[in-house]
Amino acid sequence: MKLAEIKEGKVLNTIIADSVIDGYIKCPASVGIGFNYDGENFTDNRAIPEPTKKTIYSKFSFKKLFTFEEWATIKASDDAIVLSFIEDFIIADYLDLEHEDLVFALNHLVSIKLMSQSRIDDILG
């Protein structure tokens, strides 16, 4: 059975034991350190971690950040920086949205009016 050590309404420790031990009370298997205990019920009040921002993408996943029309427009460009971006895309193993060269290339798409700043902001998160 699972037992919890409680101090001032908080679970300080949990253990597995064959019988109740002094200073511990029975608790559900889902109870963990940091849970609240009101004398009757356990509640999980631990902070839920913020999801981390994804910045590393496979080439396929990166391409899916764009609409078909956006990607076709990019590929049809004869701009030297865009052509270099496409070349880098082809040879890359993955793309990192925080890499300065990629950020530069995406912002360049705005400067030559292939994409809007709001769309690039959406892509970069």
C-alpha positions as CSV (number, residue, x, y, z in Angstrom):
1,M,0.0,0.0,0.0
2,K,1.1,3.6,-0.5
3,L,1.5,5.9,2.5
4,A,1.9,9.6,2.7
5,E,3.7,11.7,5.3
6,I,1.7,14.9,5.9
7,K,2.9,18.1,7.5
8,E,0.7,21.3,7.6
9,G,-1.6,19.9,5.0
10,K,1.1,19.0,2.5
11,V,2.4,15.6,1.4
12,L,6.1,15.6,2.3
13,N,7.0,12.1,1.4
14,T,5.4,8.9,0.1
15,I,6.5,5.3,0.6
16,I,5.3,1.8,-0.2
17,A,4.8,-0.4,2.9
18,D,3.0,-3.6,3.9
19,S,1.2,-1.9,6.8
20,V,0.5,1.6,8.1
21,I,3.6,3.2,9.8
22,D,3.5,5.8,12.5
23,G,3.5,9.3,11.0
24,Y,2.0,8.1,7.7
25,I,-1.5,7.6,6.4
26,K,-2.9,5.6,3.5
27,C,-3.2,7.4,0.2
28,P,-4.1,6.6,-3.4
29,A,-1.4,5.5,-5.7
30,S,-1.6,8.7,-7.7
31,V,-0.7,10.9,-4.7
32,G,2.8,12.5,-4.9
33,I,5.0,14.9,-2.9
34,G,3.5,18.4,-2.9
35,F,-0.1,17.3,-2.9
36,N,-2.5,19.0,-0.5
37,Y,-4.3,17.0,2.2
38,D,-7.3,18.5,3.9
39,G,-7.8,15.7,6.4
40,E,-10.0,13.7,4.0
41,N,-9.0,14.3,0.4
42,F,-5.7,14.7,-1.5
43,T,-5.5,17.3,-4.3
44,D,-2.7,18.0,-6.7
45,N,-1.9,21.7,-6.5
46,R,1.5,21.5,-8.0
47,A,2.1,24.0,-10.8
48,I,1.6,22.6,-14.3
49,P,4.7,23.3,-16.3
50,E,4.4,25.6,-19.2
51,P,4.7,23.7,-22.5
52,T,8.1,24.4,-24.1
53,K,8.2,26.1,-27.4
54,K,9.1,23.8,-30.2
55,T,12.0,25.2,-32.3
56,I,13.5,22.2,-34.0
57,Y,11.7,20.8,-37.0
58,S,12.2,18.1,-39.5
59,K,12.2,19.4,-43.1
60,F,8.7,17.9,-43.6
61,S,7.3,19.4,-40.4
62,F,8.9,22.8,-41.2
63,K,7.4,22.8,-44.7
64,K,4.0,22.1,-43.1
65,L,4.2,25.4,-41.2
66,F,3.6,27.1,-44.6
67,T,0.5,26.9,-46.8
68,F,0.9,25.2,-50.2
69,E,0.6,28.7,-51.9
70,E,3.2,30.2,-49.6
71,W,5.7,27.4,-50.2
72,A,5.0,27.5,-54.0
73,T,5.6,31.3,-54.0
74,I,8.9,30.9,-52.1
75,K,10.1,28.1,-54.4
76,A,9.2,30.2,-57.5
77,S,11.3,33.2,-56.3
78,D,14.5,34.1,-58.1
79,D,15.8,36.2,-55.2
80,A,19.4,35.2,-54.3
81,I,18.7,35.1,-50.6
82,V,15.5,33.0,-51.1
83,L,17.4,30.6,-53.4
84,S,20.1,30.2,-50.7
85,F,17.4,29.5,-48.2
86,I,15.9,26.8,-50.4
87,E,19.4,25.3,-51.0
88,D,20.0,25.3,-47.2
89,F,16.5,23.7,-46.7
90,I,17.4,20.9,-49.2
91,I,20.7,20.0,-47.5
92,A,19.6,20.5,-43.9
93,D,19.0,17.6,-41.5
94,Y,16.6,19.7,-39.5
95,L,15.6,23.4,-39.1
96,D,15.9,25.4,-35.9
97,L,13.5,28.4,-35.7
98,E,15.9,30.1,-33.4
99,H,18.9,29.9,-35.8
100,E,19.9,33.4,-36.9
101,D,20.3,32.4,-40.6
102,L,16.8,31.0,-40.7
103,V,15.3,34.0,-38.9
104,F,17.1,36.3,-41.3
105,A,15.8,34.3,-44.3
106,L,12.2,34.3,-43.1
107,N,12.3,38.0,-42.3
108,H,13.8,38.6,-45.8
109,L,10.6,37.0,-47.2
110,V,8.7,39.9,-45.6
111,S,11.1,42.5,-46.9
112,I,10.6,41.3,-50.5
113,K,6.9,41.0,-49.9
114,L,6.6,37.2,-50.4
115,M,5.0,36.9,-47.0
116,S,3.5,39.1,-44.3
117,Q,5.2,39.9,-41.0
118,S,2.2,38.4,-39.2
119,R,2.6,35.1,-41.0
120,I,6.3,35.0,-40.2
121,D,5.6,35.8,-36.6
122,D,3.1,32.9,-36.5
123,I,5.7,30.6,-37.9
124,L,8.4,31.7,-35.5
125,G,6.0,31.5,-32.6
